[in-house]
């Protein structure tokens, strides 16, 4: 036995097993390879039947590429729409909890917001002809499509092409509801993509009747009225169930453009629009001509409401503030006394509209926004766009736009807090920071300059040098947040030249710290909140948090001493107020897409933004031109017949010899030359050119505020 083991014969059975396994593996792999090759050959022979040549092959190739591109496009569009779906995670289905009646600062009623559940009339209780009027005008195939009406879209495109103008829209009621619930009115491709996906999402989560109910209850119909119940009450002093066919047709015609067709503003246009709605009902087959004839012959007569002009952009923002302030467990029917001053509100609206009508075409600019507040933070006026009826998107509180040079005061404020002074000398010279080489507007450099001069002349390299060599980005970000700016900064180094987007309300809030002696946390819209029974549930003077000092008294005085020079000898000469010291800063972004003027006196702070909703560039408009002019007109009105207060740390009288006057011949910001304002007569231009020569020969020259150069040299 031992000899067998020593000779190795005992290992023979194991070796046989390994040989068998090896043989099995070899044969299995061979068979698998053979069968795979056979399968591939058979598959190839099978698909040869479908092989095409010539024109058919070209068509197949085109179709294949189209399918590939469509799939890739769908993925891209879905990625763009994903942020919008985040909005659907909340309690979006619930009706607004609060119904608030708003008063101005003097106690006069100015509007309402919110939908009381009892105000919502179920679809089944509405007159049949009212539903037909809405569907015939807004979405005839509402009960047939899946949220996007392809047939209706093609029809609208055909009609528009024939008319060579936009006659019909392609959006369905579901798409319009998606926009009202989750999106803004910005005219961008991204918004349209989100709208389409959200429309599909709504169709999957709601019934058609529910979608129509929400649409009728939440649409803006002019006169400060949201929903058909409010519109019926406002225009006809009736319950919506009691509307006649002519009245129903008039309300149905308001969904497209409430500002244009509101009967209390333009009754002839409202009746013409109602007549179109009746025609739509006949064309859609919902009613016969005989059935609508009486409504044509007896058009609706609206209740005379006078010229009620509700500050709707302000009310939208104030409504959100009420929902933050109202404690739990109280009645949701509230009365809010606000900070708004309707005279200043009208002045702000007038100043914006006046300048856009006068110079909008010259500068190729179509939109603007304004926020005006007391230095104590009480918002006195808010303009979120030119026409609330055309677009309810509030550009004052929701539009994020790059501030350009109007961001620089935050950088300088951080420098003042760090121990710098206005007369500190720093180099204005070419600079590079991690591959980024910003340049001054005009591509020239001043050498060694004081911080006061650098800010007044809006040099770009100086704040960049301060941030890179002395401050860092984090202290600037912390200070901006402490000053009340709610939008998060992007933290990129280009931020110091205003590439991180802010809102107009952010800007007014931040600059109010300079006007308020270095204190922040004072912005507010609500003075008093009470129930309809009179119970006070919020009082600003008692319940609001105390203001917090965020800038030292020394730093605040230093900043004010520098910013008063901007309208006096710097880039904001068009904003200068006759006989009143003011301070501020211009701002212009790359390719002239955004232009700002943010400024203040001892009484008020105002921020003005001008630009285009679709972000296309303006025609060389800078902050020192149209925005400064809008600001100047508004603030000149606001300071009439009031006690003038000094800017903290600044004497109120203008310095002796100052040329701070509001004139049309201030140096034009696009090239530094003194060009007169547009649309002047030849004689006026000649006089202004002579004045411009005098300005150019003076030692304190107003320099241009151009767009920040962010590209490398």
WOCORBEL-V93035 format. One line per field, one symbol per residue. ss: DSSP state (H for helix, E for strand, - for the rest). psi: psi as a letter, one per 30 degrees, with the letter a starting at -180 (. if undefined). Layout:
ss->???
psi->???
This chain:
ss->-HHHHHH-HHHHHHHHHHHHHHHHHHHHHHHHHHHHHHHHHHHHHHHHHH----HHHHHHHHHHHHHHHHHHHHHHHHHHHHHHHHHHH---------EEEEE-----EEEEE---HHH---HHH--HHHHHHHHHHH-----------HHHHHHHHHHHHHH---------HHHHHHHHHH------HHHHHHHHHHHHHHHHH--HHHHHHHHHHH-E-----E-HHHHHHHHH---HHH--HHHHHHHH-----HHHH-----HHHHHHHHHHHHHHHHH-----HHHHHHHHH--------------HHHHHHHHHHHHHH-------EEEEEE---HHHHHHHHHHHHHHHHHHHHHH---EEEEEEEE---EEEEEE-----------------EE-HHHHHHHHHHHHHH-------EEEE----E--E--E-------EEEEHHHHHH---HHHHHHHHHHHH-HHHHHHHHHH----------HHHHH---EE-HHHHHHHHHHHH---EE---E-EEEEEE----EEEEHHHH----EE---HHHHHHHHHHHHHHHHH---HHH-E--E--EEEEEE-HHH-EEEEEEE---EEEEEEEE-----------HHHHHHHHHHHHHHHH-------------------------------------------HHHHHHHHHHHHHHHH-----------E----
psi->eeeeeffgfffeeeeeeeeeeeeeeeeeeeeeeeeeeeeeeeeeeefffgkllbeeeeeeeeeeeeeeeeeeeeeeeeeefeeefefffaiffklkekjkkklaffgkkflllljkeffjkkefflkefeeeeeeeeeifgegelgekjeeeeeeeeeeeeefgljeklfkleeeeeeeeeflagkileeeeeeeeeeeeeeefflleeeeeeeefffkkglggkkleeeeeeeeghlkffgkleeeeeeefffeeieeegkffeieeeeeeeeeeeeeeeeefgelleeffeeeefilkjlkjgahkjkieeeeeeeeeeefeeklkglkgjlkkklfkjfeeeeeeeeeeeeeeeegeeefhkfllkkkkllfgfjjfkkjglejeeejgkjfeffkjkkfbfffefeeeeeeefgfllegkklkjlkkkjhfkilllkfglkfbklleeeeeeghkefeeeeeeefeeleeeeeeeeefggjfkklfglffefghfjklleeeeeeeffeefgggklgfklfkekkllfffkkfkjefefkkkkkkfkleeeeeeeefefffefegbfheffkkjgkkllaklkklkghekklkkllafelkkkkkkakeggkklihklffceeeeeeeeeeeefgkhlkkklkkgkkekkkkgkgiljlfgkkkffgfljklllhlleeeeeeeeeeeeeeefleikjlkjlkkjfll.
